[in-house]
């Protein structure tokens, strides 16, 4: 039997869920577009001893911070969580996410958090999106994003205001091509079908456009596909073969259909090559702010060795190369390392070396540095640092006086706080800078400067 509860949202917790309370005092975590102070009706989906979870049915009393979402897909679509929130209030929420995580998880009584830096462009800021093909109820081919909280249901996207203006027309053109081809979308239950994903990258500064069609193995009409996307003047067009059963985009084979197979972008006056599978910060303009912040925190004095861990295509490494005698970057993605080396060459930077190795190669002793780094920059994925890497950094700081400073760039306040709980046994936090890298979503980026505490 379905149970519904009326509650008042007290606050938002990470991932954008609202927290209210049941009559017995247990917290209710509500999925959907809710804001503090709103009175809502919730359908309970999970009833546990210490808490409940539910889906929003109705907002009975609206917050003054609530606005109308720009996107017609907002709500059901899992891409955005905060389009219904006035932008300044989004910033307040995200700054609080960082503060609450650091207090609750890292046990920092008064974390030295600077005011959050807004995104220069709250709309149309993304430089990459991944869409998924699926079979619609009428048998035609859909192309869009997953419904919120679902791995199976998808939304046929007609508009995406956090991406570029023409994306709706481009998605329509590709749906028309796919329908006309007679080939089916990929079914993740039976693992049969052809069309899997569409990955679009667009350079903010150069305007270059990459169209990457991800499919299962098999033939298709390449000329028809190129003709379908031609009105959008793509810089490069690719076909990627993914043989894996996972819904994640994996590259088993790659075919360049037009152009060079990559696009270029500029950050801090440097030119970067971006290949299809390489990681690059999603918000180009805010990435420039991140680079400027890290450069300012390192200061004017040059260091002998700067170690960039999870270095990607070399954005931080190369932007900081003039502040170090030597820069070494570690990145597990070999394609990103190839891009980083190419980026060093095209920007005439000769003091940066990149290695296609996991960061754990250092903590496990399978890679040895030529000298002790003065500064280490960490920019891990959402899962944060592994235990061995945290321990290696702490041991290095305790044993080597040359190692003075740690810069931690995080996209997940929870794993950042978890790691800081250990790192602060050796380091002191100098400052913490949240940045809004992902407007209209609950995600928030944070840069932390840590210095070795000799006490």
N, C-alpha and C positions, 0 to 999 in steps of 0.2 A: 504494500500500500504506500502511495506517495505521501510524503510528509512535507508540509510547507510551514515556514516560520517567519514571523515578522521580527525584524531586528533593526538596530541603528548601527551604522558603520562607524567604528571608533577611530580606526586608522588604516592605512594601507601597509601591507607587508610586501617584501620583495616578490617579484613576478607580477605585481599589480593586483594581487588579491586584496579584497576588503576584509577587515576583521570586525565582526559584531559579536554578540553574545546571546546564548540561549537563556531561557528563564532560570536554569540551574547554574548559570555562571560560566558554563563551558564556552570557549571561543568557537565561533563559526567562521570559517574561511570561505569567502564568497568569490566565485569566479564570475567575471563579467564587468561591465562598465559601472563601477560604484566608486563613491568618493566619501571621505569622512564627513559625518553629519547627516548623510542621507538615510532616510527611512525606507527600507526595502522589504520585499517579500522574496523568500529564498526557498527553492526546492532542495531538500536535503538528499545528497547522493552518497554520503558516508557518515556513519554514526559510530564514533569510537568512544572509549571510556573518558578520554581527556579532551577531545575536540570533535567538531563536526565539520564537514565540507558540504558546499552546496552551490547551485547555479542560480543566477539572478533571474527572477520572474518579472518583477516590477519595481520601478523606483517610485515610491509613494510620496516622497518629499525630496526635491532636488537641491543639490548644493549650489551656492552662488558661483562656484568656480566651474560649473558644468557649461559647456558650449556645444554647438552642433558640430558633429564630425564632418570633415570634407569628403570623405570617401564613402560611396554607397555600400561598400562591402564591410564597413567597420562594424564590429560586434561579432558576427559569425566568423570573419576572417581572422586567422591567427597571426597576421603580420604586425598589427599595431594594437596597443593596449590603452593609449592615452589620448587619442584624437578628440575625445570628449572633454578634455581638461585644458583650461586656459594655459598658454605656454609658460607664463611666469610661475604658475602653480605647479606645473610639471617639474620645474627646476627645484622648487622647494621640496617636493616629494622625493626627488632623487638624492638631493643633498642629505635628507633625513635617512634614506636607505643606507647611505654610506655611514653616517654617524651611528645609527642604531646597530648596524652589523659590527662596527668596531667596539662599541661599548659592550654589546651582548656576547660576542664570540671572542674578540681579542682581549676583552676585559680592560679596555683603556678607559679610565674614568673621564678624562677630558681630552679627546683626540684633537690635535691642532689642525682643524679642517678650515681651509680657506673657502670663501664663497664660490659656489659652482660657476664655471664658465659656460655661458649659453652657446649653443651652436650658431655660427654666423648665418646659417640658412636652415630654418626649422622644417621647410618643405622642399622637396626635390633635391635632397642632399645626398641620397645614396648613389654610389657608383657601381653597385653590383646587386642583382637580384637573381634568385633561382626559382623557377616555376616548374610545376609538375603536370604532365599530361594525364588525363583520365578519361573514362568513358561516361558520358552524360546519360541521364535517364532516357533520353530519346535516341540513344545509340550513337550520337555524334561524338566527336572528340572535344573534350574540354581542356583548358590550360589555365592553371592558376595556382593558388596557395591552399594549404591545409586549413580546414576549419579549426578554430581554437580548441585545443585539448584533444584532437583526433589525429591518429596516424592513417586513417582510412578515408574519411570524408574530405572532399576538396571543394573549393569555391572557384567558379569560372570567372576569372578576374577581367573586368572591362576597363578598370581605371586603377592607378596606383600613384597617388599624389606625393608619396615620399620618394618616388623615382622621377624620371624625366617625362616631359609632357606627352611625347609621342608613344609611350609604352603601350597604351591601350590599342592604338592602331596597329602597332607591330605585333602584339599578341593575336589580334584578329587575323592579320595576314598569315601568320603561321598556323593558326587553327584552320583557315581555309585551305592551305596547302596540305595539312595533315589529313583533313577530311577527303580531299580530292585524291589523295594517294592510294586510298583503299587499305592502308596498313593500320593495324589496331594500336591503341595505346597499351602500354605495359601493365599487366595485372600482377600486383605484388602478392596475391594469394596463390595464383596458379603459376606465376613466373613465366608467363607467355605474353607475347606482344612485342611491339617495336619501339614506339615513341615513349621516352622516359622523362626527360627533363629539358628545359630550356634555360641556359645561363646567359644573362646579358650583363656585360660590363660597359660602362661609359665613363670616359675621362671628363672630369669637370672643367679642367683648364684647356685641354686641346680639343674637346668635343669628339674625340675618336670613339668608335662604337665597335664592340665585339659581340657577335652572335654565335653562340655555341649550342648546337643541337646534340643532345645526349640521347643515344638510342641503344637498344640491344643489337646484337650482330645481325647482319643481313643487308641486302641492297635496297636502295631507294633512288628516286629521281633527283639527283643533285642539281641539275640545271633548273628544274622547277622550283626547288627550294631557293636557289640563288635569285631566281626571277621574282619570287614572292617577297624577299627581303630587300631587293634592289632599291625600291623607292625611299628607303630609310638611310641609304648611302653608308652601309657599314664599312668600317676600315678593314675588318677581317671577319671571315666566316669559317667556322670549324664544325666538324662532326666528331664527337667523342663516343667511343664504344665503351659501355659499362656492362661487364658480364656478371657483376656481383648481384646477390639477391637483396642486399640492403637498400633502403630508400635513399641513402646518402649518395651523392654524386662521386663516383670513382672512375678513374681513368685507366682502362685496360688497353686502349688503342686510340690514336688521335689522327685525324686527317684534316689538313688545311684545304678548304674549298676556295678561299679567296684571301688575298692579302698575305701578311707575313706570319699570322698566327698569334700575334700579340698586339697590344696597344701601348701607348705611352701616357704618362702623367707627370706633372711637375709638383714637387714639394720643396719648399725652402730654396727655390732657385735651382734645384737639381732635377734632372730628367730621369724618369724611371720606366723601364720596360716591365709590363705586366702580362704574364702568360696566363692561360686559362685556369690552371689549378693553383696558381700562386696566391698566398695570402697577401692582401693589401687592406689597410684600414678603410672601412666602408664609407666614412665621411671625410672626403679629401680636405675640405676647408678646415675642419676641426683637427684633422691630423696635423696640419701645419701649426696649429696652436699647441698641440702636444709636443711637437719637435722644438718649438720656440721655448716652451716651459722647461723641458729637460736641458736644453742648451743654457738657459739662464741659471738653472740650479747648479749645473756643473761649474759655472763661473768662467772667468777669463783665463785662469791659469791652466796651462797645458798639462796633461797627464801622460805618463809613459805608455801605459797599456789600458785600453778600454775594452771590456769584454761584453759583447752584446749576445744575450742568450734568447733563443726563439727569434732569430733575427729576420726571418721572412726574406723579402727581396732586398733587404738592406736599407730600409728607410731611415731608421735611427742611426745605424752604423755609418752611413755615408754623410748624413747631416751633421754628425758629431766628429767626423774624421779630422777636421781642422783643429780640434781640441785635444788630439792625442798623437803621440809619436807613432802608435800602432793601434789598430782596431782589429779584433778577431770576432767573427760572428759564427754562431752555431745554429743550425736549422736542419730539422730532420727531412724536410721536403726537398729532394734533390733538384726539382724543377725551379723552386724558389731560389736555391743556391746558384743555379745557372743564371737566373735573372739578376741576382745580386752581383755576381762577377761581371756580367754585361753592364750593369748600371755603374759599377765602379769604373769600368773602361770608358763608357760614354761620357762620364763626368770628370775624366782625367784624374781620378783618385787612386793613388798608388800605395797607400799605407793601410789598406783594408784587405784582410783575407777571410774567406768564408769556407766553412766545412759542413758537408752534408752528414751530420751526426746528431744523435739525440743528445740533449743536454746532460743526460745521465752518463754520457761517456766521461765527463769530468768527475762526477761523484763516484763512479765505479773504477776510475783509474785507467780507463782504456784510451784516454787522450790526456796528454800532458802539455801544459802551457809553457811557452818559452821563457816567461817571467811572470811575476805576481801582478795581477791587474790592480790598478789604483781605483778604478770605478767599474762596477758591474751593473749592467742594465738588464732587467728581467721583464719580458713581455709575454707571459705564458698564455695558453688558451684558457677557456672558462674553468677548466678543472684545476687551475692553479699549479703550484709546484709539487713535485713528488717529494716524499719524505727524505729521500736520499739527497736531493738537491738542496733542500732547506738545511739539512745537517752539514752538507759540504760547505755551503756559504758561511754558516756559523763557525765551523772549524777553521776555515780560511781566515776569517776576520780575527779569530782568537790567537792564531799562530803567526800571522804575517802582518807586521806593522805597516807595510806599504799599502795594504788594502784599506781604504779610508771610507768609501762611500758606496751605497747601494741605491739604485733607482728601480722601483717596482711599478710597472704599468699594468693595471688590472682592468678587466671587463666584468668582474664578478665580485661584488662586495663581500659575499659570504666566504669564498675561498681566499680572497685577500686577507680577511680578518683571521681566518684559520692559520694562514701562513705567518701573519704578523704576530700572532700569539706566541710563536716559537722564535721568530727573528728578534723580537724585542727582548729576549733574554740576553742578547749580545749587542744589539743595536739600539740607538735612541732614534725616535721619529723626529725629524726636523720640521717637516710640514707635509700636508696632505691636500692635494688639489683634485676635487671632482670636476669632470668635464661632461657636458652633454654631447655624446658622440652619436646618439640614436634618438633624436626627437620623435615624439608620438609613441614611443615604446617605454617599457619600464627599465630598460638597460641603461647603465651608467658606467662611464670610464673613470678611473682614479689613478693619479700618479702620487707615489709616496717617496719621499727622500729619507733615507736612513743613514745614520753615521755611526761608526764604531764607537761604542761606549767603553772607554778605557777603565772606567770605574769597576 
